[in-house]
């Protein structure tokens, strides 16, 4: 059996990170607001520390919570990761154009 590709390892990592934070409040298939805040502060601390608006994480959670159940399922979590990856990629492309 061949070892996983880099992309497969990235997918496994995303699942593992989600599972690490989901379920502390009883439902391991969704992130509660508390779990989401813990995830953001521990895994994306550089992003959260640079926010001057204390309500930004609450608004992010509401925007990501497409079914308005007060929690983020894995698809909603992936929307966050995808949005952040897109922003990072855009910044990378901008930096390349400047040099």
C-alpha positions in Angstrom: 0.0 0.0 0.0 1.4 3.4 -0.9 1.8 6.2 1.6 -0.7 9.0 1.5 0.0 11.9 -0.8 0.6 15.4 0.5 -3.0 16.4 -0.4 -4.4 13.3 1.4 -2.3 14.1 4.5 -3.7 17.7 4.4 -7.3 16.3 4.3 -6.5 13.9 7.2 -5.1 16.9 9.1 -8.2 19.0 8.6 -10.4 16.2 9.8 -8.2 15.6 12.8 -8.2 19.3 13.8 -12.0 19.5 13.5 -12.3 16.4 15.6 -9.9 17.7 18.2 -12.2 20.7 19.0 -15.7 19.2 18.1 -17.4 17.2 20.8 -16.2 18.9 23.9 -19.7 20.1 24.4 -21.2 16.7 23.6 -21.7 16.7 19.8 -18.6 15.5 18.0 -20.0 16.3 14.6 -20.2 20.0 15.2 -18.3 22.9 16.7 -20.3 24.9 19.3 -19.6 28.6 19.7 -17.2 27.9 22.6 -15.4 25.2 20.6 -15.2 27.5 17.6 -13.7 30.3 19.8 -11.2 27.8 21.3 -10.2 26.6 17.8 -9.7 30.2 16.5 -7.6 31.2 19.5 -5.4 28.1 19.5 -5.1 27.3 15.9 -5.4 30.8 14.3 -4.1 32.9 17.1 -2.1 35.2 14.9 -5.4 36.1 13.1 -7.5 36.5 16.2 -4.8 38.6 18.1 -4.6 41.1 15.2 -8.4 41.8 15.3 -9.2 45.1 16.8 -13.0 44.4 16.8 -14.0 42.1 19.7 -17.1 41.1 17.9 -15.4 39.8 14.7 -15.4 36.1 15.8 -19.1 36.2 16.7 -19.9 37.7 13.3 -17.7 35.1 11.6 -19.5 32.3 13.4 -22.9 33.7 12.4 -21.8 34.1 8.8 -20.4 30.6 8.6 -23.4 29.0 10.3 -25.4 28.5 7.1 -28.2 26.5 8.8 -28.4 28.9 11.8 -28.2 26.1 14.4 -25.6 27.9 16.5 -22.9 25.4 15.6 -20.5 24.7 12.7 -20.7 21.3 11.0 -17.7 20.1 9.0 -18.8 21.7 5.7 -19.3 25.0 7.4 -15.8 24.6 9.0 -14.4 23.9 5.6 -15.9 27.1 4.3 -13.9 28.9 6.9 -10.7 27.1 6.0 -11.3 27.7 2.3 -11.9 31.4 2.8 -8.7 31.7 4.8 -6.7 29.7 2.3 -8.1 31.9 -0.5 -7.1 35.1 1.4 -3.6 33.8 2.0 -3.3 32.7 -1.6 -4.4 36.2 -2.8 -1.8 37.8 -0.5 0.9 35.5 -1.9 0.0 36.5 -5.4 0.0 40.2 -4.5 3.4 39.9 -2.9 4.7 38.2 -6.0 3.5 41.0 -8.3 5.3 43.6 -6.1 8.7 41.9 -6.5 
